[in-house]
Structure formats: structure tokens, C-alpha cells
Amino acid sequence: MSQSSSLLQARYGVHANDLPPLLDHPVIEQILSHRTVRQFRSDPLPSNTLETLIAAAQSAPSSSNLQLWSVVAVQSQDKRDQLATLAGNQAHIRQAPLLLAFLADVSRAQRIARHQQRRVEALSYLDSFLTATVDAALAAQNVVTAAEALGLGTVYIGALRNRPAEVAELLETPEGVFTVFGLVIGHPDPAQPAAVKPRLPQASVLHHERYQAPVDLPSELGQYDAVLGAFQASQGQAVLGWTEAVLDRLRDAGSLNGRDRLSEAVQAAGFELR
């Protein structure tokens, strides 16, 4: 079995057999190899790693080249400990040597406008916040790909949105800046290797020419519940499958762990969201 074939088996389980052979390329294999790492060594990163990763981030697309994002590199143990506490005591934030806090940032455009004595009323609208968050996400995913190419591991930290006011205070972000998520980067612990998590079959997410939802749920999901359940068991996780995990995570406002108040937090950060 070729490398790409084995990666497809890991990514899709039995549904890998539904796909034709993929085009071969080392970059494609790198992307297919992605896995979320939650066990890190505390070793420092090689010299110039941070600058390399940010160069990769800034090579991502940016809507209209507005570049409405920034990033705070958090390397001190004390501050990572505090962020770990705010993010639900996630141990990997404490373990790994670097957390990047990706920010939706319209404050730079606001500073330009003040300096030039010009209006930037469009920043008050929801689309500008959406543009900034998308820009930040695109930049972060470039960092993930670059970090993995360097043999490093990553994990996104959406839980920085659980307590946004405290995160803003800790990172000293000004008005017009909101922390969208964190990204932990470090050396994976070889004693506790991460595995490739299976995804939905392509038929569930790929539509041709128009959106065509399957007529029933079993045909849409195929055997994905069983595939993900087997993965969960192999990782020592509670075996829920996918549908139960989705319903549990989206059950009610309480399951959002504080993010049910996110619109108020975003507006408090200076985004009007008209």
C-alpha cells in the first residue's frame, strides 16, 4: 500500500475505498497526515522557528489584502499557565513551549484612519469582523502546515473564547482586537503518539453544481459513526461515535462553556457587528 493510500485509510476508514487514487505529491501527503497533538515535550523550539511560522502565516490569502489579523506569541511559562486555566485547564498549553493567540484585529486600520483623518465606517459591520476572523484562520492553518513540515505538532485552542474578557486582559489587547483562538505548537511526545482522526465520507461534504442533501441520515453518514467510534476506543476516549458527540456538544447554551455570551464579548472588544 502506498503512503497516500494508507493515509486515506486512516482519514476515511472503510470509505477510503469509495475514492479514486489521489494525485501524488509530498505536500498532499503532508496535509493528509495532519493529526491533533495533545501530548508534548517541553523542549524549546529550534532557533528562528517562530519567525519562520509567522512568515508562513503571512503568506496566507487575505481578503482585499486588508490583513485584519495579528498574533500574540506566548512563550513564558507563567502566562501559558494562566491561559491554560482560562481555557479549561488544558495541560498541553502548559506543556508545549509556544502558544500563538490569533486575533481578529481592526485596530491597525483604525490607527491608519485616525492618522490620515479618514472615515472607516465599514469596520462597524459584521462583514469586517467576519473578514478578520477568516483572515486569522487562514493564517493559522498555514502555520499548522509549516509546523508539521518541521516535525512539530499543533492543537487549536478554541476554549480561549470561553472567558474572552480575562484573555483580553491577560494579552492586553486594545479595542478593535478579539482573540479568535489559540494554537499550541511544540515537539510531540513520542511516548504518546497522536493518530489521524477519521473524517466524514466525502459524499457527506462534497456537492456537485448544487447542494444535494442525501434523502436519509444513514446514507449521508455511511459507517462513519462506527469508524469514529473505533478511533475513539483506540485512543482511550469515551466511545460516542459522531452523531452522539455532535448532539452532546451542541445540546444547549451550557454546552458552549461560556461562549453563549460571545456576541456581547465581541461587541465589548469594540466590534459593533451592525
JOQUITA-V939228 format. One record per backbone hydrogen bond with DSSP energy under -1.0 kcal/mol. NH is the residue of the N-H (numbers start at 1). CO is the residue of the C=O. Records with the same first field share a line. If there is no record, write none. Layout:
# JOQUITA-V939228
NH = CO / CO
This chain:
# JOQUITA-V939228
6 = 2
7 = 3
8 = 4
9 = 5
10 = 6
11 = 7
12 = 8
13 = 9
15 = 12
16 = 13
17 = 14
18 = 15
19 = 16
29 = 25
30 = 26
31 = 27
32 = 28
33 = 29
34 = 31
37 = 154
41 = 187
49 = 46
52 = 48
53 = 49
54 = 50
55 = 51
56 = 52
57 = 53
58 = 54
60 = 57
65 = 62
66 = 63
69 = 67
70 = 103
72 = 101
74 = 99
80 = 76
81 = 77
82 = 78
83 = 79
84 = 80
85 = 81
86 = 82
87 = 83
88 = 85
89 = 84
93 = 90
95 = 91
96 = 92
98 = 185
99 = 74
100 = 183
101 = 72
102 = 181
103 = 70
104 = 178
105 = 68
106 = 176
110 = 106
111 = 107
112 = 108
113 = 109
114 = 110
115 = 111
116 = 112
118 = 113
123 = 120
124 = 121
125 = 122
128 = 125
129 = 125
130 = 126
131 = 127
132 = 128
133 = 129
134 = 130
135 = 131
136 = 132
137 = 133
138 = 134
139 = 135
140 = 136
141 = 137
142 = 138
143 = 139
144 = 140
145 = 141
146 = 142
147 = 143
148 = 144
149 = 145
150 = 146
151 = 148
152 = 147
153 = 186
155 = 184
157 = 182
160 = 157
161 = 158
162 = 159
167 = 163
168 = 164
169 = 165
170 = 166
171 = 167
173 = 168
176 = 269
177 = 174
178 = 104
180 = 102
181 = 102
182 = 157
183 = 100
184 = 155
185 = 98
186 = 153
189 = 39
192 = 189
199 = 11
204 = 201
205 = 202
206 = 202
210 = 208
220 = 216
221 = 217
222 = 218
224 = 221
227 = 223
228 = 224
229 = 225
230 = 226
231 = 227
232 = 228
233 = 229
234 = 230
235 = 231
236 = 233
237 = 232
240 = 238
246 = 242
247 = 243
248 = 244
249 = 245
250 = 246
251 = 248
256 = 253
257 = 254
259 = 256
261 = 258
262 = 259
265 = 261
266 = 262
267 = 263
268 = 264
269 = 265
270 = 267
271 = 266
274 = 124
